[in-house]
Amino acid sequence: MTHKAKPQQKGRKAFKGMASKGYAIRMMEPGEVPALLELEKVSLAETSTRAAHPPDIDTFTRFLLAHEVFVAIRKKSGKPVGFAAAVAESDLYWLSRFSVDPDHRDRELEDSLLKSVAERAHWFFYRALGLSIDSASSRAASFYEKRGFLRIPTSDLPQWLDEKRRAEASDHEANNQIVMLKWL
C-alpha cells in the first residue's frame, strides 16, 4: 500500500522545521486568497490609515500573484495565521506585506516567517532584504530593528527605491513611509 500525501501537505518541505512549534510555513496554495485577505484587513486596521479602504479581493489577488507568498499555518487546523509577500527588485528582495494574526504573535511565528523570507532571499543570492513601514508604527520599527534591519534616510534612497516606497503607500501616507534594509 502506498502512502498518499494529503493535498494540503504538498510543497511544504522547503521550509520544514523553520516554524515555531505547532505551526508550518509554506508557499501560498490555491484557494487561500480569502483567508489571506482577512489577515490583511486585520493588519491594516492595526497599522494603517488604509484600514478604511482595504483592497477588494480582485486587487488583492493580483497583488499576491505578482509576489512570492509565504504562508504560516496552524498545523492542527491548516488555517493560515500569517503571510509574507515578497518580490525581486534588482539585488534586493522586497517584503511588500508581512501580516500575522495578533493572537499568534507571541509564539515566535513572526520570527519564523521572516527567517523563511530571508532564507529564500539567500537561495537566490539577493544582497539585501528591504521593506517600507509607516514611520508612526513604533512596534513595526522596533520589530525589524531587533532583527537587523536599518532605517535608511529618505535623502539617501536611490530614485528607484524612493519610487517603490511611494508606490506602496497612498498619496497621503507616502511621506510617512520609511525604508528599512537588512544586508544578507
Long-range contacts (C-beta under 8 A, 24 or more apart in sequence): 8-78, 15-70, 15-116, 15-119, 18-112, 18-115, 18-116, 18-119, 19-72, 19-109, 19-112, 19-113, 19-116, 20-107, 20-108, 20-109, 20-111, 20-112, 21-107, 22-74, 22-75, 22-76, 22-107, 23-72, 23-73, 23-74, 23-75, 23-81, 23-104, 23-107, 23-109, 23-112, 24-72, 24-73, 24-75, 25-70, 25-71, 25-72, 25-73, 25-112, 25-113, 25-116, 26-70, 26-71, 26-73, 27-68, 27-69, 27-70, 27-71, 28-64, 28-69, 28-70, 28-71, 28-83, 29-71, 32-71, 32-80, 33-57, 33-60, 33-61, 33-64, 35-79, 35-80, 36-60, 36-64, 36-69, 36-71, 36-80, 36-83, 36-99, 39-80, 39-81, 39-82, 39-83, 39-99, 39-100, 39-101, 40-97, 40-99, 42-99, 42-101, 42-102, 43-97, 43-99, 43-100, 46-102, 47-133, 47-134, 47-137, 47-139, 47-140, 48-134, 48-173, 49-170, 49-172, 49-173, 50-170, 50-173, 63-96, 63-97, 67-96, 67-97, 68-120, 70-113, 70-116, 70-117, 70-120, 72-100, 72-104, 72-109, 72-112, 72-113, 74-104, 81-109, 82-109, 82-110, 82-113, 83-113, 84-113, 84-114, 84-116, 84-117, 86-117, 86-120, 86-121, 86-129, 88-124, 88-126, 89-130, 89-160, 89-161, 89-164, 90-160, 91-126, 91-127, 91-128, 92-126, 92-127, 92-128, 92-129, 92-130, 92-161, 92-181, 93-117, 93-120, 93-121, 93-124, 93-126, 93-128, 93-129, 93-130, 94-129, 94-130, 94-131, 94-164, 95-129, 95-130, 95-131, 96-131, 96-168, 98-131, 110-143, 111-147, 114-147, 118-182, 118-184, 121-184, 122-184, 126-184, 127-183, 127-184, 128-181, 128-182, 128-183, 128-184, 129-181, 129-182, 129-184, 130-161, 130-179, 130-180, 130-181, 130-182, 131-179, 131-180, 132-164, 132-165, 132-168, 132-169, 132-177, 132-178, 132-179, 132-180, 133-177, 133-178, 133-180, 134-169, 134-173, 134-176, 134-177, 134-178, 135-176, 135-177, 135-178, 136-176, 141-178, 141-180, 144-180, 144-182, 145-180, 147-182, 148-182, 149-180, 149-181, 149-182, 150-180, 150-181, 150-182, 151-178, 151-179, 151-180, 152-178, 152-179, 152-180, 152-181, 154-178, 154-179
